[in-house]
Amino acid sequence: MKWGRMKWNLESIRPRASGRTGEQRAAARVRLVYFIGVCFLLQGLYWGLLRPILTAPRGDFDSIAVADASVAVLSAPDDAAVAAADFHAQELPFDECCDAAGYRAVRMHFRLIHVPSEGLGIYPFVGADNYRLSVNGSIIYSEGRLTTDGITYDGNVRRVFRVPQGVLKAGDNTIEFVLSRDPAIPQFSLAPPLLGNYAKLQSALAGRLFWLNDWFTVSITIGVAISLFSLIVLWRSRQRAEVLWAFLLIAGWTAKLAYYQWTDPPVSGETRLLLLYAFVNFIPVAWFNFANVGNVAWRRPLMVASLLSYATTLGVNAAILHWDIWDGADTIDRVSMLYSAVLAITAIGAFSVSLFRRREGHVWQHAFFLLCLSLIVVDSIAEIMLADFGHNVNTSMPFLIVGFVAAFLAGNVRLFQSSAQLNTLLSQQLSERTAELEQAHRREQGLVRIRAHHEERRRILRDMHDGLGSQLMSMLLAARRGEAKPEAVADGLQSVVDEMRLMVDSMDSVGESLLAALTLFRDRVAPRVEAAGFQFDWKNGFGDEFPDYGPRPTLQIFRILQEAVVNAMKHSGGKVISVVVGSQPAHPRLPRISVIDNGTGIADGAGRGRGLSNMRSRAKSFGATIDWVATGTGTEVVLDLPAPPELEISP
């Protein structure tokens, strides 16, 4: 099984003749040539354009020569120890490695014909954890703590220091450095400083100082920002393995740069040094696992193997440093650089295999990844050979990180395009379904209105048969028997005419809104009530903002009010009929409609009879409540309307 999988992996790079057509093999060759061309283009852009900018050679500057250097071993980093020290002559640059940690003092001299009014500038080249700079006994620079017990690491500062006029003198001047190293790296170095006009020296070194100081701050800021962005993507992404290793890679880069700005760590020098190489070696580990994400069969075993090798390397480094095996810190450096180079080359191989497994896209993405990995290899080899073409990853980090993110996104552009196309398709389908639902809703509203009118017509026919029919039949029988009195016949016919008018009115639409229905009701009922000899009063204390009840409940409300007014006209015996629209005491936002008369009241039992039963049934059909209240001077019909979400209309 393993051999079959290995064979398949090899065939993904060099496919079998029987597995692909001639066109596919030709396309693979074109793809390979294209990939190699892109790699050469990116390498040329970096080494020919970007690196010359990043290295920023200093401008022309005439430096005052320093001479007569001497060195002494100090017992402590203070003035008393310097005064008691035994200095011996030393040629510059001074370089002392791997003997004993502690303190050194270096003196050198320069001559001035006259003291410049603006003073001088000095730019030191120091290799120490921390140092103090003095000119003619006056301290020019001293930061943090120099004692090896609790030392701070301010020796990484790169600045042009101003030497004031009052410190200088015509003739011989003395520059003095007090250097301090903890036991982790027992190495001192010092090159002749640049010395001269402050403004000119600052101008000549402006570019170099930017890349050595401000650029680190910019790099760390960009690294932190993109690390946070990666965390957000990791939280939302389904490709968690790929995004996770991308996040760890960028975070490792950022932590490595932040290490150089960490001047006062709460750890020992040995622990601090081990942290540095932990960051240095983790970057190629993250690269390797990022490159290996697409290898589904071997991804987990290779990830475990890489992490075990990483842990082993850290353990070896800790042992070498703790027991001072071989050359201590120098050996750790060589071991770590060799490990980084090997893992970076392995990651290059993994990316190459991954590229040719895929038959489209990802060329620029993989070419950029290979550029980043090649810089790790170059830096590692330069460090091992003590060559002067390293530190590419540190100085180019922001460009590499931004390019890395751009390449990663570009490599997944098809996914984003597919998502955009899918969103467009879903949006179109949603619009179509919305239009269909709106059309169906309009049809449903029409059907509801038609059904409501049909049911109302059937009710009216029943009322005509049961009410008007029986009343006319009674008058007809009374007339045939000779028992009909003219006054009774006239009253009966008037009642029939009034009820017929209301029935005819009920065949018209009352509209879909309650406000329109109430307005129509008032306009139709008022003349007929007044024609029947009643005074008609109308009062609306609710306003015009009625809830939306829909056409069918609105029609039911209209019919209830009709029957309430007809009943008052027939049975109240009063002279005034009032309709009051107001709010319910318990629910001020819901309407209450009352029909009030000043007749004889309902002492003999409200709610009995077909008319009152119909009114109850209508109110119940849409969730309203109706009641008849004896007021002492007549009867009040109280209709409380429900909240629209409570509407349950029976078919």
Secondary structure, 3 states (H helix, E strand, C coil): CHHHHHHHHHHHHCCCCCCCCHHHHHHHHHHHHHHHHHHHHHHHHHHHHHHHHHHCCCCCCCCCCCEEEEEEEECCCCHHHHHHCCCEECCCCEEEECCCCEEEEEEEEEEECCCCCCCEEEEEEEECCEEEEEECCEEEEECCCCCCCCCCCHHHCCCCEEECHHHCCCEEEEEEEEEEECCCCCEEEEEEEEEECHHHHHHHCHHHHHHHHHHHHHHHHHHHHHHHHHHHHHHHCCCHHHHHHHHHHHHHHHHHHHHHHCCCCCCCHHHHHHHHHHHHHHHHHHHHHHHCCCCCCCHHHHHHHHHHHHHHHHHHHHHHHHHCCCCCHHHHHHHHHHHHHHHHHHHHHHHHHHHHHCCCCCHHHHHHHHHHHHHHHHHHHHHHHCCCCCCHHHHCHHHHHHHHHHHHHHHCHHHHHHHHHHHHHHHHHHHHHHHHHHHHHHHHHHHHHHHHHHHHHHHHHHHHHHHHHHHHHHHHHHHHHCCCCHHHHHHHHHHHHHHHHHHHHHCCCCCCCHHHHHHHHHHHHHHHHHHCCCEEEEEECCCCCCCCCCHHHHHHHHHHHHHHHHHHHHHHCCCEEEEEEEECCCCCCCEEEEEEECCCCCCCCCCCCHHHHHHHHHHHHCCCEEEEEECCCCEEEEEECCCHHHCCCCC
